[in-house]
Amino acid sequence: MMDNPVIRLANNWAHDVGTGLWAACLVVLVVVSGRRSEFMAASPEAFALLAEVTGVVFGLLALALVVITVTGAFRLFYWRAQTPPEEMASKRPALIWKHVAFLVIYAPGTWWAWTLVWRA
C-alpha cells in the first residue's frame, strides 16, 4: 500500500490541505474576534450566531490538526520505507527540527484560537 503513488499523493494532498485549513481557521477566528464588539452592538441574535459559528470554526481547526497528525504519521512510515539508509542519518535531524518548529507554531496557535473562541 505504501508503494502506491496514488495513495502517497492523496495522503500528501490531505496533509497539505489540513495545514492550510488550520491556518485559514486561525485567520478567520482572529478577524471575527476583532469585530466581536460590532456583533455585540448589532443584536444579541447576531452575537449568539457568531458564538456558534466560531465554535464550528474551532472544531474545523481541531479536525485539521487530527488530519495533519494522521497523514503525517503515514508519511513517516513510507518515508522510512523509501529513504535509503545512507541518507536517513543526515535527513533525520532536519525532520526532527522541522517538526519541533511546527509544534512551536501549532500548539500556541491552537491555544490562541481557543482563547479567541471562549473568552469572556
C-alpha positions in Angstrom: 0.0 0.0 0.0 2.8 2.4 0.8 4.3 1.8 -2.6 1.2 3.0 -4.3 2.0 6.5 -5.6 -1.7 7.5 -5.8 -2.2 6.8 -2.1 1.0 8.7 -1.2 -0.1 11.6 -3.4 -3.6 11.7 -1.8 -2.0 11.5 1.6 0.4 14.4 0.9 -2.5 16.4 -0.5 -4.7 15.7 2.6 -1.7 16.7 4.8 -1.2 20.0 3.0 -4.9 20.8 2.9 -5.1 20.1 6.6 -2.3 22.5 7.2 -4.0 25.2 5.1 -7.3 24.6 6.8 -5.7 25.0 10.2 -4.1 28.3 9.2 -7.3 29.6 7.5 -9.4 28.8 10.5 -7.0 30.7 12.7 -7.2 33.7 10.4 -11.0 33.6 10.4 -11.1 33.5 14.2 -8.6 36.4 14.5 -10.6 38.5 12.1 -14.0 37.7 13.6 -12.7 38.2 17.1 -11.5 41.7 16.2 -15.1 42.5 15.2 -16.8 40.9 18.1 -17.9 44.2 19.7 -19.6 45.2 16.4 -21.7 41.9 16.5 -22.5 42.5 20.2 -23.7 46.0 19.4 -25.7 44.9 16.4 -28.0 42.5 18.1 -28.0 39.6 20.7 -29.0 37.3 17.9 -26.0 38.2 15.7 -23.7 37.8 18.7 -25.2 34.3 19.5 -24.8 33.3 15.9 -21.2 34.5 16.0 -20.5 32.4 19.1 -22.0 29.3 17.4 -20.1 29.9 14.1 -16.7 30.5 15.9 -17.2 27.2 17.8 -17.7 25.4 14.5 -14.6 27.1 13.0 -12.6 26.0 16.1 -13.9 22.4 15.5 -12.7 22.6 11.9 -9.3 23.7 13.3 -9.2 20.8 15.7 -10.2 18.4 12.9 -7.4 19.8 10.7 -4.9 19.0 13.5 -6.2 15.4 13.5 -5.8 15.2 9.7 -2.3 16.7 9.9 -1.3 14.2 12.6 -2.7 11.1 11.0 -1.4 11.9 7.5 1.9 12.9 9.0 2.3 9.5 10.7 1.5 7.8 7.4 4.2 9.9 5.7 6.7 8.8 8.4 6.1 5.2 7.6 6.5 5.5 3.8 9.5 7.9 4.3 11.2 5.3 6.3 10.5 2.6 3.8 11.7 4.6 0.8 14.7 6.6 2.2 18.0 4.8 1.6 19.8 4.0 4.9 22.8 6.1 4.0 20.5 9.2 3.6 18.5 8.6 6.7 21.2 9.7 9.2 21.6 13.1 7.5 17.8 13.7 6.9 16.5 12.7 10.4 17.9 15.7 12.4 16.4 18.1 9.8 13.0 16.4 10.0 13.1 16.5 13.8 13.9 20.2 13.9 11.2 20.9 11.3 8.6 19.2 13.4 9.7 20.9 16.6 9.4 24.2 14.8 5.8 23.3 13.6 4.9 22.2 17.2 6.0 25.6 18.4 3.6 27.1 15.8 0.6 24.8 16.1 0.5 24.5 19.9 0.4 28.2 20.7 -1.7 28.9 17.6 -4.3 26.4 18.7 -4.3 27.8 22.2 -4.7 31.3 20.9 -7.7 30.1 18.7 -9.2 28.6 21.9 -8.9 31.8 23.7 -10.5 33.8 20.8 -13.5 31.5 20.8 -14.1 31.0 24.5 -13.0 34.3 26.0 -15.3 36.2 28.3 
